Every structure is written in C-alpha cells, then in structure tokens.
Amino acid sequence: GTRTAPEVCIVVGVSGAPASYWGIEQAAFIVALDPDEKAAIVRNPDAAVLDDGVEAHEKLAEIITSVHKND
C-alpha cells in the first residue's frame, strides 16, 4: 500500500502484480530481476535481468561497492 518514487528501483523476485507495480511505477529507472521471462514484472521496467535473483543481487552489490570505493 505504499508508493515510492526513487531515482532507481531494483525489484528482485516481484511478480509484477498490478498492486506491486503501482508502488514503484513512479521511479525514474526500474530494474527487474527475475529468472522467468514471462513474469509480468519484466514486461514494463527500463531494464530486465533474466537470472537468478540471489546471484545477480550479489554481483550488483559487488559492482556498487567497487564504484563507491572509487569516489
């Protein structure tokens, strides 16, 4: 029941049901992470990663950490 509008929204393992998408649709950039190419959530984001959520999430955390170390 909460709506958010961040610069970047990364959703992992979210079905894409209308209520969940309503909560994030005002984000400037949406990345959906789901292994199922037919999942509703991967139809509308700015970018979709079709992979295991846990592995991709860990890799993304590594990338973000390395970027911030260089700031």
C-alpha positions in Angstrom: 0.0 0.0 0.0 3.0 2.4 -0.2 4.0 4.3 -3.3 7.6 5.3 -3.9 9.5 7.4 -6.5 13.2 6.8 -6.1 15.8 7.6 -8.8 16.5 3.9 -9.2 14.3 1.0 -8.1 15.6 -2.6 -8.3 13.0 -5.2 -7.8 14.0 -8.8 -7.1 11.6 -11.7 -7.3 8.5 -9.5 -7.5 5.6 -11.0 -9.5 4.6 -7.7 -11.2 1.1 -7.9 -9.9 -0.7 -4.6 -10.5 -0.5 -3.6 -6.8 3.3 -4.1 -6.7 3.9 -2.3 -9.9 1.7 0.6 -8.8 4.0 1.1 -5.8 7.1 1.5 -8.0 5.9 2.9 -11.3 6.9 6.5 -10.5 10.6 5.5 -10.1 12.9 7.3 -12.6 14.5 4.0 -13.6 13.2 0.5 -12.8 15.4 -2.7 -13.0 13.5 -6.0 -12.7 15.4 -9.1 -11.7 13.6 -12.4 -12.4 14.5 -15.7 -14.0 11.1 -16.1 -15.7 11.0 -14.2 -19.0 7.2 -14.4 -18.9 6.8 -12.8 -15.4 4.7 -9.7 -15.5 7.4 -7.6 -13.8 9.8 -8.0 -16.7 7.3 -6.5 -19.3 7.4 -2.9 -18.0 10.8 -2.0 -16.5 13.5 0.1 -18.1 15.8 -2.9 -17.8 15.3 -6.5 -17.0 17.8 -9.1 -15.9 16.7 -12.7 -16.6 18.7 -14.5 -14.0 18.7 -16.0 -10.5 17.9 -13.2 -8.1 20.3 -14.1 -5.4 23.3 -14.4 -7.7 22.6 -11.3 -9.6 21.9 -9.3 -6.4 25.2 -10.4 -5.0 27.0 -9.3 -8.2 25.2 -6.0 -8.3 26.2 -5.4 -4.6 29.9 -6.0 -5.6 29.6 -3.5 -8.5 28.1 -0.8 -6.4 30.7 -1.3 -3.7 33.5 -1.1 -6.2 32.1 2.1 -7.7 31.8 3.8 -4.3 35.3 2.9 -3.4 36.5 5.0 -6.4 34.5 8.1 -5.3 
